[in-house]
Amino acid sequence: MTRINKPKSLYIHVPFCEHLCDYCDFTKLQYFRNFAIKYLITLKDELESYQIEELDTIYVGGGTPTSLDDDLFLQLINLVKPYTKGVKEYTFEANPESLSINKLKMMKDGGVNRLSIGVESTDDEILKMINRHHNFNDVKIAVSNARKMGFDNLNLDLIIGLPNVSKTLFKKDLRNILSLNPDHISCYSLTVNPNTVFFINKIEEPNEEFARDLYELADCLLKENDFTHYEISNWAKKGKESLHNLTYWKDETYYGIGLGAAGYIDNIRYKNTKNLNKYLNKDYIEEKEVVSDKEDKTYFIMLNLRTNQGISLAKYKEKFSEDLYEKKKSQIDSFIKRKLLVLDDDKLYPTFEGMMILDSLVLDLID
Ligand code: SF4
């Protein structure tokens, strides 16, 4: 199935961090100014090579984009500026300790209208233990400065299942986060990957039951506070769902720029190299996968079912010329009976319990 429309979303990866956290498996590098200077020159070149015209969303993530020195940060903002006309949502990721007034001002002037701040925990001892260099007071200051600067769309990130975080402590995290009145909250479950300090230290991921309980705790408390659980790990106030991330979950195409970034253009999913030397030599793409019809269906089901919007059966039929409900009737009916899925007219979407075991549901719905 060929996609002919140009993507409307752009992801830009800035891999530098002031320090490296013990659990982190993202594409990241210790910040060195000289590398960052070269990186920005190459990033501009890669960006221009795509001849991007019109965008709806831009997301600058990392790494830690705010780790750049102010002059380089301004260079980054100016590099993205030509693509911001008409953009509905323009997000920057930030760490609390490097979200300075200067950088907030540069972002505001550059058209950024959403910030995603890595909080991870609100307990200063836990933050020290996972080698984060901020404390909860830094988060309060960062949020307050962002509000004063006029940012009215703030996401705060938490990690679910960090070691030594009991249900009681996690509940305190949620209450602390809520006290800052964010517009969006993300809670991602801890994964322990090779090449991390957590892996070397044999730190374990939370078991499924405990993680599920923490998600349920988050869901109850956040719903009581007017948040909607719109994706497995994401809650938003009305109208503050992340448009950019919904691009991924609706299985729409997007540009991915920068070290280790992934993109999806014209029925091709690609991943950029994670090797800085290769990247600086403009050898950007490491892997390309032409998405087959079967894979296309799998991505469509797997991604759309992550959200409370679920799958539009009509859209599925239009795209793949087959009726998903007719094809998988017995499985879908059984999931509905077990209160894992809901079928509402054209829309097939997961319940909370369905979201918690989504992988196994998806396996039964694909060929
Ligand atoms: S968690 Fe964020 S700040 Fe920490 S090393 Fe990873 S990308 Fe950098």
Residues whose N, C-alpha, C, O or C-beta is under 5 A from the ligand:
A	BS01	SF4	C17 H19 L20 C21 C24 F26 K28 G62 G63 T64
